[in-house]
Amino acid sequence: MQTSEDGLFTPTEAAVLTRLPVKAVNNAIDKKIIPTVAGERAGHATRLLDLHALMSLTLERRFSDRFAPELRREVFDALATASRNSVSLDGGFLTIDLREPRRELAASLRELRRTRDVVVSDPDIMGGAPVFRGTRVPVHLIATLLGQDSTEADLLEGYPRLTAEMVRLAQIYAAAYPLRGRPRTQPWHDHPPAQSSRRKLATIEVR
């Protein structure tokens, strides 16, 4: 599992934290609207974003259809010396209240940290696939089932070791840490489905 204990975040993490599409995050990076730091995740070189860049992206989502890129760059540059509550340009001609965007980003960061807390990767459990802590239930499986219209009630019935919080966080984790590389047969592939009151769910051994 990737982590961000160094205070740097991948574009996919940034997309989840700022509620922007990954493509929009990468476009902002490519156009140099926001700065990045060269780094490495899972043995691969990548572009990483710090908290300043995350705040810029949080504002990018709000302003991309209102301000030209040049003005957005000025705003993001001014963040480095801004007070906690606002940022001003041209001697106060334009003032942006930062309190709500900061609260929004802080809440997203707490949720991503919680998501990582409930997920573990162990080579001896499901071949190292990320699973919910204390279970053998793969996180990406639950995210996939949610994307196929399974409900929270379906999943809690099919996987009694899960909690409502785990189900809620599954799609956040899968978006922040998508499966990489060539598609492979997943550990749960050959297991028969479990019956649900609403639909059939794939099942795995849970201990």
C-alpha positions in Angstrom: 0.0 0.0 0.0 1.2 3.5 -0.8 1.5 6.0 2.1 1.9 9.7 2.3 3.6 10.0 5.7 6.2 12.3 4.0 3.4 14.9 3.4 3.5 14.3 -0.3 0.7 12.9 -2.4 0.3 11.2 -5.8 -2.0 12.6 -8.4 -4.6 9.9 -7.7 -4.5 10.6 -4.0 -4.8 14.3 -4.8 -7.8 13.7 -7.1 -9.6 11.9 -4.2 -8.6 14.6 -1.7 -9.7 17.5 -3.9 -12.7 15.8 -5.7 -11.2 16.6 -9.1 -10.9 14.0 -11.9 -7.4 12.5 -12.1 -7.2 13.9 -15.7 -7.9 17.4 -14.3 -5.1 17.0 -11.7 -2.6 15.9 -14.4 -3.7 18.7 -16.7 -3.0 21.2 -13.9 0.4 19.7 -13.4 1.2 19.6 -17.1 0.2 23.2 -17.5 2.3 24.1 -14.5 -0.7 25.7 -12.8 0.4 23.8 -9.6 4.0 22.8 -8.6 5.1 19.2 -8.1 8.0 17.4 -6.4 9.9 14.5 -8.1 9.5 11.4 -6.0 8.9 7.7 -5.9 6.0 5.5 -5.0 6.1 1.7 -5.1 9.5 1.8 -6.8 8.3 4.0 -9.7 9.2 7.7 -10.3 6.2 9.9 -10.1 5.2 13.5 -9.6 4.1 14.3 -6.0 2.1 17.1 -4.6 2.5 18.8 -1.2 -0.2 20.4 1.0 0.3 23.7 -0.8 -0.5 22.1 -4.1 -3.5 20.3 -2.6 -4.9 23.6 -1.5 -4.3 25.0 -5.0 -6.2 22.1 -6.5 -9.1 22.6 -4.0 -9.3 26.1 -5.3 -8.8 24.9 -8.9 -12.1 22.9 -8.7 -13.9 26.1 -7.6 -12.3 28.5 -10.0 -11.5 26.6 -13.2 -14.6 27.9 -14.9 -14.4 31.4 -13.5 -10.7 32.6 -13.7 -8.2 32.4 -16.6 -5.2 30.1 -16.0 -2.9 33.1 -15.5 -5.0 34.5 -12.7 -5.3 31.1 -11.1 -1.5 30.8 -11.1 -1.3 34.2 -9.4 -3.8 33.0 -6.7 -1.9 29.8 -6.2 1.5 31.6 -6.0 0.0 34.0 -3.4 -1.0 31.1 -1.2 2.6 30.7 0.0 2.4 34.0 1.8 -1.3 34.2 2.5 -2.8 34.3 6.0 -4.7 31.3 7.1 -8.1 32.9 6.3 -7.7 34.6 3.0 -5.5 35.4 0.0 -5.4 38.8 -1.7 -4.2 40.0 -5.1 -3.5 43.6 -6.4 -3.5 45.1 -2.9 -6.9 43.7 -2.0 -8.7 44.2 -5.3 -9.4 40.4 -5.3 -9.7 38.7 -1.9 -10.5 35.0 -1.6 -11.8 33.5 1.7 -9.8 30.3 2.4 -11.6 29.1 5.5 -14.1 26.8 3.8 -11.6 25.3 1.3 -9.2 24.6 4.2 -11.9 22.9 6.2 -12.9 20.9 3.2 -9.3 19.7 2.5 -8.7 18.9 6.2 -11.8 16.7 6.3 -10.7 14.9 3.1 -7.2 14.3 4.6 -8.7 12.8 7.8 -10.9 10.5 5.7 -8.0 9.3 3.6 -6.0 8.6 6.7 -8.9 6.7 8.1 -9.2 4.7 4.9 -5.6 3.7 5.1 -6.0 2.7 8.8 -8.7 0.1 8.0 -6.7 -1.5 5.1 -3.7 -3.8 5.2 -1.5 -5.6 2.7 0.1 -8.9 3.7 1.8 -11.3 1.3 0.2 -14.2 3.4 -3.3 -12.8 3.0 -5.0 -13.0 -0.4 -1.7 -12.9 -2.2 -0.9 -9.4 -0.8 -4.1 -7.8 -2.2 -5.2 -4.9 0.0 -7.8 -6.2 2.5 -9.8 -4.8 5.3 -8.0 -5.1 8.6 -9.1 -8.2 10.5 -10.6 -9.8 7.4 -9.7 -11.5 4.2 -12.0 -9.3 2.1 -10.3 -7.5 -0.7 -11.0 -3.7 -0.8 -11.1 -3.5 -4.6 -13.6 -6.3 -4.7 -16.0 -4.4 -2.5 -15.4 -1.2 -4.6 -16.2 -3.2 -7.8 -19.4 -4.6 -6.3 -20.5 -1.1 -5.3 -19.8 0.0 -8.8 -22.1 -2.8 -10.0 -25.0 -1.5 -7.9 -24.6 -3.7 -4.9 -26.0 -1.9 -1.8 -24.4 -1.5 1.6 -27.0 -3.8 2.9 -26.1 -6.5 0.3 -22.4 -6.3 1.2 -22.9 -6.4 4.9 -25.1 -9.4 4.5 -22.6 -11.1 2.2 -19.5 -10.2 4.2 -20.5 -10.2 7.9 -16.9 -9.2 9.0 -17.3 -5.8 7.2 -18.7 -2.7 8.9 -20.7 0.1 7.3 -17.6 2.3 7.5 -15.5 -0.2 5.6 -18.0 -0.4 2.8 -18.2 3.4 2.6 -14.4 3.7 2.5 -13.9 1.0 -0.2 -14.4 3.2 -3.2 -12.3 6.0 -1.7 -9.4 3.5 -1.3 -9.8 2.0 -4.7 -9.8 5.5 -6.3 -6.8 6.7 -4.4 -4.9 3.4 -4.9 -6.1 1.8 -8.2 -4.9 -1.6 -9.3 -1.9 -1.2 -11.5 -0.3 -3.2 -14.3 -1.8 -6.0 -16.5 -5.1 -7.4 -15.4 -4.6 -10.6 -13.5 -6.8 -13.3 -12.0 -7.8 -12.0 -8.6 -7.7 -14.2 -5.5 -11.5 -14.3 -5.2 -12.0 -15.2 -8.9 -12.8 -18.9 -8.6 -15.0 -18.7 -5.5 -18.7 -19.4 -5.9 -21.1 -16.5 -5.3 -22.9 -16.0 -2.0 -26.6 -15.4 -2.0 -27.9 -12.0 -1.0 -31.5 -10.9 -0.5 -31.1 -8.5 -3.4 -28.4 -9.9 -5.6 -25.5 -12.4 -5.9 -22.2 -11.4 -4.5 -18.8 -13.0 -5.1 -17.6 -14.6 -1.9 -14.3 -15.4 -0.4 -13.1 -17.2 2.7 -13.3 -14.9 5.7 -11.7 -15.9 9.0 
